[in-house]
Amino acid sequence: MGQALARSVIGGVLWVAAASLLATSAAAQTGGSEGLSPTLSAIKTAHAVRLGYRESSPPFSFLDQSGRPIGYSLELCEAIVEEIGVEVDDPNLRIEYVKVTSDDRIDAVLQNKIDLECGSTTANAERGKRVAFSPLMFVAGTKLMVPKGAAVSGVADLKGRTVVVTKGTTNEQAMHAVDKKLSLGLNIVTAPDHEQSFRMVADGKADAFATDDILLYGLIARHKAQEYFRVVGDYLSYDPYGIMFRKGEPQLSAVVERAFRKLGSNRDLVPLYNKWFTARLPTGERLNVPISLQLEEAFKAMDDSPSGNN
């Protein structure tokens, strides 16, 4: 190799090395977020994760007596935040709580207002075209809440009557579908959140409230209204729940999956379920809803420990 060529090659190597050092220095100054997905990079820069919560979806996401967001979904999200901290090398990430509703929760994810939606959101194929979901965390289905003395045992008994649904839910779609299928002539009205839907039946403005059965049980328990309302009918929809986040970020999806698998391998998922669904809630009520076989099997599938594979 000629001396001129050798000097050129060596110079090139030194230039690449210098450029690499400059890049490393810049990364250190900006928090080293290069190589992270957009959401994780933004979290690392802000040192915070924004969790979307619901005000009246017990026991998944609701407010305690002091107005603090609590619930099963939020506790799962907190485990995901821990795993995000590992991924972005920041164990002290702050949590910022952002209120969302049934109607605006998907837009909150799409418009980058929240990083994780920690509520009671059905993971279906239609929504899966726009957002991503965690592994299964619950299975519910649409049922009806009616006054205890009402002569209603199922949706057919509501022919020509008023049913309230919460705006932006899959239950709204389910009720329109069953209304059309059975030609019931229902007057289907919407309310902005579950609490207001519940109040419409309590105030006599609607004959029934249609939403996921577990949410109905939660609202009845929270209002200590077991002697006034009951849940009736066959399931009118199938609603698997998941934590919602932005689509198209494989690194973020992997972090969410890893958080669930850690909980599964540590045998924490079933105790966490029991804390919110069978034990007494921090707000005093008890739902007494044992885990379903389907959800228990889904949790077992999250167990990567050696004994979990036996």
C-alpha positions in Angstrom: 0.0 0.0 0.0 1.4 3.4 -1.0 2.1 6.0 1.8 -0.4 8.4 0.4 -3.1 5.7 0.3 -2.1 4.5 3.8 -2.4 8.1 5.2 -5.8 8.4 3.5 -7.1 5.1 5.0 -5.7 6.0 8.5 -7.2 9.5 8.2 -10.6 8.0 7.3 -10.5 5.6 10.3 -9.6 8.5 12.6 -12.4 10.6 11.2 -14.9 7.8 11.8 -13.6 7.3 15.3 -13.9 11.0 16.0 -17.4 11.1 14.6 -18.3 8.1 16.8 -16.9 9.9 19.9 -18.9 13.1 19.0 -22.0 11.0 18.6 -21.5 9.3 21.9 -20.9 12.6 23.6 -24.1 14.1 22.0 -26.0 11.0 23.2 -24.8 11.5 26.7 -25.9 15.1 26.6 -29.3 14.3 25.3 -29.9 11.5 27.7 -28.9 8.8 25.2 -32.4 8.3 23.7 -31.0 7.3 20.3 -32.1 3.8 19.3 -35.3 4.0 21.3 -38.7 3.9 19.8 -40.5 7.3 19.6 -42.6 6.8 22.8 -39.7 5.4 24.8 -37.4 8.2 23.6 -40.0 10.8 24.6 -40.4 9.1 28.0 -36.6 9.1 28.6 -36.4 12.8 27.7 -39.3 13.8 29.9 -38.4 11.4 32.7 -42.1 10.7 33.0 -44.8 8.2 31.7 -48.3 9.5 31.2 -51.0 7.1 32.2 -54.6 7.5 31.0 -57.1 6.7 33.7 -60.9 6.5 34.0 -62.9 8.1 36.8 -65.6 5.5 37.1 -64.5 2.0 35.8 -64.1 0.1 39.1 -62.2 -2.0 39.9 -60.0 -1.3 36.8 -59.6 2.4 37.0 -61.4 4.8 39.3 -60.9 7.4 42.1 -60.5 6.7 45.8 -62.0 8.8 48.5 -59.2 11.4 48.1 -59.6 11.6 44.4 -56.5 9.6 43.6 -56.6 7.3 40.5 -56.4 3.6 41.6 -57.3 0.2 40.2 -56.3 -3.1 38.7 -55.4 -1.6 35.3 -53.3 1.1 36.9 -51.4 -1.4 38.9 -50.6 -3.3 35.8 -49.5 -0.1 34.1 -47.2 0.7 37.1 -45.5 -2.7 36.5 -45.1 -1.7 32.8 -43.6 1.7 33.9 -41.0 -0.2 35.9 -40.0 -2.2 32.9 -39.9 1.0 30.8 -37.5 2.3 33.4 -35.2 -0.7 32.8 -35.4 -0.2 29.0 -34.6 3.5 29.0 -32.1 3.2 32.0 -34.1 5.5 34.2 -35.4 3.7 37.4 -37.0 6.9 38.7 -39.5 7.7 36.1 -42.4 9.9 37.2 -46.0 8.9 36.6 -48.3 11.6 35.3 -52.1 10.8 35.5 -54.3 12.0 32.6 -58.0 11.6 32.7 -59.6 10.0 29.7 -63.2 8.9 28.8 -64.6 6.1 26.7 -65.0 8.5 23.8 -61.6 10.2 23.8 -59.3 7.4 25.1 -58.2 6.1 21.6 -57.6 9.6 20.3 -55.6 10.3 23.5 -53.2 7.5 22.5 -53.1 8.5 18.8 -52.5 12.2 19.5 -49.7 11.4 22.0 -51.5 12.8 25.0 -50.9 9.6 27.0 -48.4 6.8 26.7 -50.5 3.9 28.2 -54.2 3.8 28.6 -55.0 2.0 31.9 -58.8 1.5 31.9 -61.3 -1.1 30.8 -60.7 -1.1 27.1 -61.8 -4.0 24.8 -59.0 -5.2 22.5 -60.7 -6.0 19.2 -59.6 -6.3 15.6 -61.2 -3.0 14.6 -59.3 -1.1 17.3 -56.2 -3.1 16.6 -55.9 -1.4 13.2 -55.2 1.9 15.0 -53.6 1.0 18.4 -51.7 -1.8 20.1 -52.7 -3.8 23.2 -51.0 -5.7 26.0 -51.6 -9.4 26.6 -55.1 -10.3 27.9 -55.8 -8.8 31.4 -59.6 -9.6 31.7 -62.5 -11.0 29.8 -65.9 -9.4 30.0 -69.1 -9.1 28.0 -72.1 -6.8 27.6 -75.0 -7.4 30.0 -77.9 -5.2 31.3 -78.4 -3.4 34.6 -82.0 -2.9 35.5 -84.0 -1.9 38.6 -84.5 -4.9 40.9 -88.3 -4.8 40.6 -88.3 -4.5 36.8 -89.9 -7.4 34.8 -86.7 -7.8 32.7 -84.7 -11.0 32.4 -83.1 -10.2 29.0 -82.8 -7.8 26.1 -86.0 -9.1 24.5 -88.0 -7.7 27.5 -86.9 -4.2 26.7 -88.7 -4.0 23.3 -89.5 -0.3 22.6 -87.9 0.9 25.8 -84.9 3.1 26.5 -81.4 1.7 27.0 -78.4 3.9 28.0 -74.9 3.1 26.8 -71.6 4.9 27.5 -70.5 6.8 24.4 -67.5 5.3 22.5 -67.8 1.8 23.9 -68.1 -1.6 22.2 -71.3 -2.0 24.2 -72.9 0.8 22.1 -72.1 -1.2 18.9 -73.4 -4.4 20.5 -76.8 -2.8 21.5 -77.3 -1.4 18.0 -76.5 -4.8 16.5 -78.9 -6.8 18.8 -81.6 -4.1 18.3 -81.4 -4.6 14.5 -81.2 -8.4 14.7 -84.2 -8.8 17.0 -86.2 -5.8 15.7 -86.7 -4.5 19.2 -87.2 -0.8 18.4 -84.9 0.2 21.3 -84.4 3.9 22.1 -80.6 3.7 22.6 -79.2 6.9 24.3 -75.6 7.7 25.3 -74.0 9.2 28.3 -70.4 10.5 28.5 -69.2 8.1 31.2 -70.3 5.0 33.2 -71.2 7.0 36.2 -73.7 9.1 34.3 -75.1 6.1 32.5 -75.7 4.5 35.9 -77.4 7.7 37.1 -79.8 7.7 34.2 -81.2 4.3 35.3 -81.1 5.4 39.0 -83.1 8.6 38.1 -85.6 6.7 35.9 -84.4 8.3 32.7 -83.5 4.9 31.2 -84.9 1.4 31.6 -81.5 -0.4 31.5 -77.8 0.4 31.3 -75.8 -1.9 28.9 -72.1 -2.3 29.5 -69.6 -4.9 30.5 -70.9 -7.1 33.3 -67.9 -6.6 35.6 -68.3 -2.8 35.3 -72.0 -3.1 36.3 -71.1 -5.2 39.3 -68.4 -2.7 40.2 -70.8 0.3 40.0 -73.5 -1.4 41.9 -71.0 -2.3 44.7 -69.5 1.1 44.7 -73.0 2.7 45.2 -73.9 0.0 47.7 -77.0 -0.5 45.5 -77.3 -4.3 45.5 -80.9 -4.1 46.8 -81.9 -1.6 44.1 -80.3 -3.0 40.9 -79.4 -6.4 39.3 -77.5 -7.6 36.3 -79.5 -9.7 33.8 -79.5 -11.4 30.4 -77.1 -13.4 28.3 -73.8 -12.0 27.1 -74.5 -9.7 24.1 -70.8 -9.3 23.2 -67.3 -10.8 24.0 -64.9 -8.2 25.3 -61.2 -9.1 26.1 -59.5 -6.2 27.9 -55.9 -4.9 27.4 -53.7 -2.0 28.2 -53.7 0.3 25.1 -50.6 2.1 23.6 -49.3 3.3 20.3 -49.1 1.0 17.4 -46.0 0.4 15.2 -43.4 0.4 18.0 -42.1 -3.1 18.4 -39.7 -2.1 21.1 -42.5 -0.7 23.3 -44.6 -3.8 22.6 -41.7 -6.0 23.7 -41.4 -4.0 27.0 -45.2 -4.4 27.7 -45.0 -8.1 27.0 -41.9 -8.4 29.2 -43.7 -6.7 32.1 -46.6 -9.2 31.8 -44.2 -12.1 31.6 -42.3 -11.0 34.7 -45.6 -10.7 36.6 -46.6 -14.2 35.3 -43.3 -15.8 36.1 -43.3 -14.3 39.6 -46.9 -15.7 40.1 -48.1 -12.1 40.7 -51.0 -12.0 38.2 -53.5 -14.1 40.0 -52.9 -12.4 43.4 -53.1 -9.0 41.7 -56.5 -10.1 40.2 -57.7 -11.3 43.6 -56.7 -8.0 45.2 -59.1 -6.1 43.0 -61.8 -8.6 42.3 -62.3 -10.8 45.3 -60.8 -8.9 48.3 -62.2 -5.7 49.8 -61.4 -2.7 47.7 -59.6 0.4 49.2 -63.0 2.2 48.9 -64.6 -0.5 51.1 -66.7 -2.6 48.7 -66.1 -6.2 47.7 -67.0 -7.6 44.2 -66.5 -11.3 44.9 -65.8 -12.1 41.2 -63.5 -15.2 41.0 -61.1 -15.4 38.1 -62.4 -17.2 35.0 -60.8 -20.3 33.7 -60.0 -18.5 30.4 -58.2 -15.7 32.2 -56.4 -18.1 34.5 -55.1 -20.0 31.5 -54.0 -16.8 29.8 -52.0 -15.9 33.0 -50.4 -19.3 33.1 -49.2 -18.8 29.5 -47.4 -15.7 30.8 -45.3 -17.8 33.1 -41.8 -18.3 31.7 -40.3 -19.8 34.8 -38.8 -23.3 34.7 -41.7 -24.7 36.9 -44.2 -22.8 34.7 -43.1 -25.0 31.8 -43.6 -28.3 33.6 
